[in-house]
Amino acid sequence: GTAQIGVTGLAVMGRNLARNFARNGLTVAVHNRTYGRTESLVEEFGGEGAFIAAKSAEEFVASLERPRRLVVMVQAGAATDAVIEEFVPLLEPGDVIIDGGNAHFADTRRRESELRKHWIHFVGVGISGGEEGALRGPSIMPGGPAESYKSLGPLLERIAAKAPDGTPCVSHVGPDGAGHFVKMVHNGIEYADMQLIAEAYHLLRDVAGYSPAKIAETFRGWNAGRLDSYLMEITAEVLAHTDAATGKPFVDVVADRAEQKGTGRWTVQTALDLGVPVSGIAEAVFARSLSGHPALRETAAHLPGPGAEPLDEAAAARFAERVEQALYASKIVSYTQGFHQIRAGGEAYGWKVDLAAVAALWRAGCIIRAAFLDRIRSAYAARPNLVSLLADPGFADEIGAAQGGWRDVVAEAARRGVPTPGFSAALAYYDALRAPRLPAALTQGQRDYFGAHTYRRTDREGSFHTLWGGDRTEVAG
Ligand code: 6PG
């Protein structure tokens, strides 16, 4: 065969990825379960580059140069397993199957270890940037055997987004499930970013009394500063949009029930297992679920709240500035939590994930792309063993400078009854980490009291138990 790469599964993501490869000068074999899609891809976009349309799995495999590299772009889950099962008998040792779907990293680990028995390289690749990204340059997070990356990497570099300094947004993240793990955390951070922006909007609307158009303008201003990001940019677009049918702000005619496909939930489930406090990301997932319970909300709709007048214009403007600080500080916390989770995942699964490289490949192409990510990259590049982003002097200074405004916003939100689960959880995380003593000492006392679960002391090594039911002497635990 002569195709350098093949794409099977030609729904919109697969189709756009195949076109991206072809537009960048590669010969691309394309295949779909039903041939119609393959045919229409080549009919519509054949002029963009060199495609080889394969009618069958056999034809597809035969059209690929060796070692074969085939990208699977089907639905995560059973469909991926079915495709792998179909192709494995047609492949040879050294061939590479690339799963570009939003797979759970645990599935990727399982598939990688099974295929290794057949000497087939399985590369689980996180791809971010939606349909546009797939076509014009996504952020790409490949996991799997380092060896396979040698031949695959240069092809991925061609189609990846380019960071502002020109570097392609792709690098080998680590073995087996590392790429999908990092993509999962990307999505968790995406949820948190979205929730924090939503809270900022809610506060500007209900406390400052701003219209959606005015909030769009405010966000555009923020987007020119340290909050510069794709999500900030598109939020302003959404807020400025007017519904054609009613003439109302678009945001006022959309049902306020947020949906989710599951990657944010996976982030939190995994974090719970790893014991990593991703409270900001968790609140973002819960905020979506809460919004999706209309009956529950209905029963609470008549419960009393504080009731307060909107701020006057000057006070509103001052408040808006503090909301910017709260948003920025909370964003630092979400990324701190997300990167902590990647580090913890790496330790648990034996991956050596380079956190500076992860931040680097999120600088462009993906949904959370932002100027901010280059700062995170340099923080980890300067100190690869940085325990937490909050330990970076630059971020520490910034969060310290923002904390006054951040507290005012959370307090004002509580006084006025505007929910800010993201801002509040982030602030609680910040304060808990700062605290010289945590009430966890009391938790340990309670556990020892009711369950003889023992505790450690601040002044001596060892574990201890107090005879609570007896004379309350302390014994070795
Ligand atoms: C991306 C996105 C992409 C998708 C999310 C949406 O990185 O390109 O994250 O993967 O848009 O899965 O997730 P929800 O449907 O759960 O909001």
Boltz pocket constraint, residues with backbone or C-beta under 6 A from the ligand:
constraints:
  - pocket:
      binder: B
      contacts: [[A, 102], [A, 127], [A, 128], [A, 129], [A, 130], [A, 187], [A, 190], [A, 259], [A, 260], [A, 261], [A, 262], [A, 263], [A, 264], [A, 366], [A, 367]]
      max_distance: 6.0
